[in-house]
Amino acid sequence: MSTSALDLAPVIPVVIVDDVESAVPLARALVAGGLPAVEVTLRTPAALGAIERIAAEVEGAFVGAGTVLTPDQAKAAAEAGARFLVTPGCTETLYGALVDTGLSFLPGTSTVSEVLGLRELGVREMKFFPAEASGGAPYLKSLASPVPDVRFCPTGGITPASAPTYLALPNVACVGGSWMLPADAVASRDWARVEKLAREASGLRG
């Protein structure tokens, strides 16, 4: 059975990489801080190169690709060395492409019908996005009883203050967030600060 990103740490960092050269030290700081699952979003031209570098050079990193919107992106991310894929939502076509990669994946959901549709396909691990805008922890709590066999990684608007509330829920395995990667720290390459914030995030529990 493939490794699940949900089981590695309480937080999956959601990373936007503008400069490929910063990808390796950034990922090393996250891993050193206890956050080995690193979701690089496919929102910049540097993203695939960043995934390739992290996969090849950062020991202990479990790198994935996020904001996967198309079959071509899923294939390209897999070829770049991604170990898992994350989507903001899921269509029949995109689901087929995710399966074809052979990688573990977290398809995005925000409604009960979406959750049930993916569950019918055998999916038991999903992203809940956008978490805060879609009802937050109370919404996920209400799903735990009728759909107890699905685990979620809520992402979107989650902070260090709200994360423990999510993590306390029985159907939340981890949360996604970017607060351990403040823009000024990344811009100034203050990897020690990133590592410190990652270590604090890795200690979060519900």
Secondary structure as the mmCIF struct_conf table of DSSP 4:
data_model
#
loop_
_struct_conf.conf_type_id
_struct_conf.id
_struct_conf.beg_label_comp_id
_struct_conf.beg_label_asym_id
_struct_conf.beg_label_seq_id
_struct_conf.end_label_comp_id
_struct_conf.end_label_asym_id
_struct_conf.end_label_seq_id
HELX_LH_PP_P HELX_LH_PP_P1 SER A 2 SER A 4
HELX_RH_3T_P HELX_RH_3T_P1 ALA A 5 ASP A 7
BEND BEND1 LEU A 8 LEU A 8
BEND BEND2 PRO A 10 PRO A 10
STRN STRN1 VAL A 11 VAL A 15
BEND BEND3 ASP A 18 ASP A 18
HELX_RH_AL_P HELX_RH_AL_P1 VAL A 20 ALA A 32
TURN_TY1_P TURN_TY1_P1 GLY A 33 GLY A 34
STRN STRN2 ALA A 37 THR A 41
TURN_TY1_P TURN_TY1_P2 LEU A 42 ARG A 43
BEND BEND4 THR A 44 THR A 44
TURN_TY1_P TURN_TY1_P3 PRO A 45 ALA A 46
HELX_RH_AL_P HELX_RH_AL_P2 ALA A 47 GLU A 57
TURN_TY1_P TURN_TY1_P4 GLU A 59 GLY A 60
STRN STRN3 PHE A 62 GLY A 66
BEND BEND5 THR A 67 THR A 67
BEND BEND6 THR A 70 THR A 70
HELX_RH_AL_P HELX_RH_AL_P3 PRO A 71 ALA A 80
TURN_TY1_P TURN_TY1_P5 GLY A 81 GLY A 81
BEND BEND7 ARG A 83 ARG A 83
STRN STRN4 PHE A 84 VAL A 86
BEND BEND8 PRO A 88 GLY A 89
HELX_RH_AL_P HELX_RH_AL_P4 GLU A 92 THR A 101
TURN_TY1_P TURN_TY1_P6 GLY A 102 GLY A 102
BEND BEND9 LEU A 103 LEU A 103
STRN STRN5 SER A 104 LEU A 106
STRN STRN6 GLY A 108 THR A 109
BEND BEND10 THR A 111 THR A 111
HELX_RH_AL_P HELX_RH_AL_P5 VAL A 112 GLU A 120
TURN_TY1_P TURN_TY1_P7 LEU A 121 GLY A 122
STRN STRN7 GLU A 125 PHE A 128
TURN_TY1_P TURN_TY1_P8 PHE A 129 GLY A 135
HELX_RH_AL_P HELX_RH_AL_P6 GLY A 136 ALA A 144
TURN_TY1_P TURN_TY1_P9 SER A 145 PRO A 146
BEND BEND11 VAL A 147 VAL A 147
TURN_TY1_P TURN_TY1_P10 PRO A 148 ASP A 149
STRN STRN8 ARG A 151 PRO A 154
STRN STRN9 THR A 155 THR A 155
BEND BEND12 GLY A 156 GLY A 157
TURN_TY1_P TURN_TY1_P11 PRO A 160 SER A 162
HELX_RH_AL_P HELX_RH_AL_P7 ALA A 163 LEU A 167
TURN_TY1_P TURN_TY1_P12 ALA A 168 ALA A 168
BEND BEND13 LEU A 169 LEU A 169
TURN_TY1_P TURN_TY1_P13 PRO A 170 ASN A 171
STRN STRN10 VAL A 172 VAL A 172
STRN STRN11 VAL A 175 GLY A 177
TURN_TY1_P TURN_TY1_P14 TRP A 179 MET A 180
BEND BEND14 LEU A 181 LEU A 181
HELX_RH_AL_P HELX_RH_AL_P8 ALA A 183 ALA A 187
TURN_TY1_P TURN_TY1_P15 SER A 188 ARG A 189
HELX_RH_AL_P HELX_RH_AL_P9 TRP A 191 SER A 202
TURN_TY1_P TURN_TY1_P16 GLY A 203 GLY A 203
#
